[in-house]
Amino acid sequence: MLCKSDYETQIASTRDERMDWWRQARFGMFVHYGLYSQLGRMEWAMGVENWEVGEYKKLAESFNPKPRAPREWCALAKKAGMKYVVFTTRHHEGFSLWDSKVNPFNSVNYGPKRDIVKEFVEACRKFDLKIGFYTSLMDWHHPDGTKCAYDSEARGRFTKYIRDLNTELLTQYGKIDVLWYDMAFPMESWEGWDSLSRNEYLRSLQPQIIINNRSRLDEDFGTPEGELRSEEKDWEACMTFNDISWGYVDSVQAAPFSYTPQRIVKMLNKCSGNNGNLLLNIGPKPDGSVPEEAIKPLEEVGKWLEVNGEAVYGNMTRKKHGLTSIGIAQGSQKKNKVYLWNWIWPHGGEFPIAGYSTKCTGVRILGYGNADFEQRGYRITVKIPDASPDNILGIAVFELTFEKEPEFIFMPGYGSLRGGKNYN
């Protein structure tokens, strides 16, 4: 086994190659599905409602996802413009959704008598989506799941159990793209979890895999949860669809709390514009169907991305841009191109954009054509129609092309104080 510093050096040497597809993707789907879906009271129901293991186990017999349910998830992900899907292969309740020899409490021995993970993998490949496996470290069903924190023998058994489960996942389904750990509780260190040894071994099984930071090692990317918090390294904001639950809750009651297409695009702007990804969750219904409140918003986002995707996908330039003089647009940037996502359409036939001193060589509205403009000092004024030309969501994206990577200074009146150039 490598020491921690040597392991980190080794994975850093291949990170750019392994992460390239992920940095291009920017948008993925999270799917939380398990026995808890039948209860409709969120994915932590077993824990927060203090179910006895034996009583909760009865849910496994009635668990019965309809045939091809994962195809429904992946078809929607594809329509939405998502590039990868992360699926809860085993949540904290301890029920494995694959044909596991390590964990007999699984979907082949109970309920549907089917390997749902296999169905998920096949669906991802059908729709050309990268494959992510969510794997919980915490396990409420396993007898050592709590004892491992204070009993060394229990710890040894439980860390081996976790290693063996993930070995199954990474050896039974071909190439897997993401290993997404969750909930490193009750142990407080990577040493307690034996994460260094386990992750080094799992990487030997899947050399191109990327791993998140929730096994108490930094690994490849950070995972802020429930907030769009940018980080210096690669990061992925994982968000529920309703800010209430990851698992299924009643669609009619959840609808008023759920994201509109416009709010989803706003989140995409914050993520992609700051070199991060958005992993947006759905909690399928008990039979595996996509909840109704998620379908139309995601389909609308997909239509918008067909027109405006170049402002979202791909390696973005880490920037301080994004502010405008009137505060109704925010940016993403690829080298000498700045994309301003407009939220509120300006009145008066002009869109003034302040702060860029570099010469602008062209302006166009994505999907709709070039726009006339003039540049005076630190101010670019774009001639615009009376209403937003984006008839999908009302969010038009302005592409500004500069002669080189632009400089940006946000300070009212700064251009006139410095005597900025007039490029017209």
N, C-alpha and C positions, 0 to 999 in steps of 0.2 A: 504494500500500500504506500502511496506517495504521502509525503508530509503535506500539510495544508498549503503552504506557500508554493510548493512544486506543483500541486494539483491546480491551484489557481493560475499559475503561469502556463501550464499546459492547456487548460481550457481557453485562456485568453488568446493563445496563439491561433486557435481555430475559430474564435467567436465570430469574426466578421464574415467568414464564409458560411458558417452555420446559421447566422442570424439574417443573412441577406434577404431571404424570402419573407421573413417576418417583418423586416423594416419596410419592405415594399407593400405588405398586405394592409397594415393600418387598421383593419376592421375585421373582427371575428365574432362568432356566436358562442356563448356559454350555454350549456344545457344542464339544468339541475333536474334529475329524474331519479326516483327511487320509491321505496315503500311509502315514504312520507307523502308522496303525491296523492295517495288515496285519502289522506286525512284532510288535505286542503288547509292546513294550519301551519305552513312553513316547514322547511327542511330540518329544523332543530326540534321538531315536536317531541321526539323520544326523550331528549334531554330536558327541555324546559318544562315538559309536562310530567316528568319523573315516571316514565313507564318502566315497569318490570321487564327484564329481557324476555322472559318466557311469554308474557302477554303480548309484547310488541311483535314477537316472532310470528304470531298468527297472521299478521298482515301479509306475510310472504305467500301464504296459500291463495289469497284473493288477488294478488298482484298479477295483472294480465294485460300487458301492452298489446295493442292490436298489431297485426302483421304489418310490416313495412313502416312502422311509426318513425324510425330514424330517417327514412327517405323523406318523410314530410318535413322534418326539421331541416335537413340538408337542402331540400328543394327551396325552402324559404330563405335559408342563408344565402344560397346562390342568387335568388331574385333580389335580395337586399344588398347585393354587392359585397358581401362578406367573403373572406378568402380562407378562413379556417374555422374549425369548430372544436371546442373543448367540452368533453362529456364526462359527467360524474360516474366513473366506472364503479366506485364504491364510496359512499358518503360516510359520515360519522356513525350512522346506524349499523355499519358493518356488513351490509348485504352486498355481495359481489354480483355484478350484472354480467358475468361471464362464466364459462365452464372452468371453474377453479378446483383444482385438486387440493390446494392449500387451505381453502376456506369452503367447507361443505355448505355453508349458508349462502346459497347463490341461486341465480335465476334458472339454472338448468336442473337443479334438484327440487326446486319449489316453483309455485306459481306457473309461469308460462312454459316451463321446461325448455327454454330457448336461451341461446347465447346472444344477449342484446348488444354486447360490445362488438361481436362479429358483425351483426346487422348494421351497427353504426359505422364500422370501418368500411364495409362494402358500400354504404350510402355515400360516405365522404369521397370514396374513389369514383363512384358513378358521377358525382357532380364536381369532380376536380377540386376538392377542398382539402387543405392540409389537415392532419389528424392530431388532435390533442387529447391526452388522457389525464383527467383530474384524478388524483389519488389522495385520500385522506390519511394522515398519520394517526389521528385520533380514532378510536374504535370503541363504541359503547357496548358492543355485543361481545367482544373478546374478553375472557376472564382476566387477562393481564393488562388490559387497556388502561386501567388506573393504577394497578399495583406496580407497574413498571417504573413509576416515579420514585418509589422508595424501597423496592425489593430488587436486588441485583440479579437474582435468578429469573424473576419475572421479566426484567428488562432484557436479558439475553434472549429469552424465548420470544418476546414481543418484537424486538428489532429484527430477529431472524424471520418472523412472520411477515413483517412489512417488506423486507428484502425479497422474500420468496413470492409474495403476491405480485410485486412489481416486476419480478423476473418473468412470471407468467405473462403479464401484460406486454412485455417488450420482446417476447419470443414466440408468441402464438399468432401474430397478426401482420407480419411483415413490417415494413418501414413505418415507424411512428415519428411524428415531427416534434411534439411538445409533451413533456412530462410536467404536470401542473400540481405540485404539492399543495396541501392545505392543512391548517390547524396542527402546528407542532406543539401540542399540549398533551400530556402534562409535563413533559421534560423541557428543560430550560436552555439547553445547549445542543450544538451539533454533535458534541461528544456523546451526550446522553442518547441521542438518536442514532449514533453510529453513521451519521450522514455522509461523512467523507468516504468511508469505505464503501458504503452502499452506492453512492452516486458515481464513484469511480468505476465500480463494477457495472452498473447499469449503462454507463456511457460506453463501456467496452462492447455491450450488446447492440447498441444503437449509436454509432460514432457521430452521426449528424444531428442527434437530438438536441433540443434546447430545453433548459430546466429553469424554473422560476426560483424565487428566493425564500420559499416558505419551509425549507427543511433546516432553517437556521444557518444556511450558508448563502452567500450572495449569488452564486451561480451566474446565470445569463441575463436575467431581467427582473425588475421590481414590479410589485403588484399592489399599488394603492387600491383600496377597496371602498366603494361608495363615495369616492371623491376624485376629481380630475386634478391630481397633484403631480405636476411634472417633476422629474428627477434628472440628475446629471447623466446617469447611465440610461440604458434602454429601459422603458417602463410601459406598463399596460394597465390602464384603469379598468377594473372589473365592476360593472354596474348592474344592479337589478333593473327590471323593466318598470317597476312601480315604487321603488324605495321602501318596500314593505317586506318582501319575501323573495328568496331565490327559488323556492319550490312553489308548486301550484297553490293558488288561492282563488276563490270564486271570481270568475271573469267579470261578471256584471258589477260586483262591488269594487274590483280592482281597476276597472276602466277609468274612473275619474282621477286616479293617482298615476296612471300610466303615461309614458312619454309620447308626445306628438312627434310626427316626422321632423318638424322644425327643431324641437329640442334635441333629437338624436343628431341632426346635422350640426347643431351648436356644440354638442359634445365632441363630435368628430373634428370640428375645427380646433378645439382646445387640445385634443390629443395629437392629431397629425401635425398641427402647426408648431408643436413643441416636441417633435420627434418621439411621440408615444403612440400606442395603439389603444383602441377602444374594444373591449370584450363585453358585449352586451348580452345579458342573460334572458332566456325564456325558461319558464317552468311548465313543462307539458302537463296536460290533464291526466287523470288516473289511467286512461287508456292509451296515453302517449300522444294524443292530438295536441297540436299547437294551440295555445289559448287564443281565443278570438281577438282579444284586445291588442295582440302583438302583430297580427297578420297585415292589416292595411297599413299601419305606420311603416313597417319594414319594407313592404312592397313599394310604397311611395318613396322611401329613401333610396331604394334600388333604382327607380326611374330617374331620380335626381342625379345619382352617381353616374349613370350612363352618359350624362351630359357634362358633369362637373368633376369626374373622377380624377383628372390630372392634378387638381388642387388638393387631393386627399392621399392618393397612393404614391408610394415611392420614397426614396431617401430625401428628407427635407433638410434644409440648411438650418442649423441651430441659430436662432435669431432673437433679437430684441424687438423686432418689428411687430406690427399687428395693431398699433394705435393709428387712428386717423384724426384729422383736425376736428371732425364732427362726431366721432365716437360711434358711428353706426355700422362699422365694418371692422372685421378682424382678419389677420393675414396668416398665410402659410407661404413658405418660400423654397424655391429650388434654384440655388445659385443666383443668376441674374434675373430670375422671374419671381415676381411677388404676386400672390393671388389674394385679392381682398374679397372676403365673403360678406356680402351686403345684407344686413338684417332689416333695416328700415329704409325704404326707397326715398331719396331726397326729392323735394318739390323744387320747381323753378328751372328744370332742364339742365342743371349742372351738378356735378359731384366733385367738390373740392377735396383734394388729398394733400395733406401737408407733411413735411418732415424729410422728404427725399431730395438730397442735393445732387445726386448722380443723374446724368442725362437719361431721360426716358425716351426710348426709340419706338414704342408702340403700345397701344392699349386695345384690348378686345374684351368682349363679354363672352365667356365660354358658351359655345353652342349657338351664338347669335351674331357674331361678326365683330369687325373692327369698330372702334369708337374714335371720334375726333377729340383732340385734347390740345391744351397748351400748357407749357411749363414756364413759370416765372419764379426764379429764385428757388425757395424751398416749397413751392406750391404747384401742384399739378391739378388742372381743372379739366374734367372730362365732360363732354357733351353727352347727355343721356335723354332717352325718351321720357314721356310723361309718367309712364308706369313701368314697373319691373318687367323685363322681357321674359323672366322665368315663370312660366305658367304651370310649373309642377308644385313648387313650394313657396314661390315668391322670394327665393334666395338666389339672386344673381351673383356670379363670381367674375370680378374684373381681373384680368391678367395684365400686369404691367411688366413690360420688358425693358431692361436698362442696358446700357452699353457695357456695364460690368456689374459685379455684385454691388448692390447699392449701399450707400451710407444712409443712416437714418438718425435724425436728431429730433426729439420731441421737446420743444420749448416754444411757447407762444411768442411770436415776434422775432424769433432767433434769426430767421433768414434775412429779414430787413436789417437787423443790427449788423450782420456780417456781410451784407451786400451780395447775396447769392446770385449766381449766374442766371441770365434770362436766356433760355435755350430756344425761344421762338423768334 
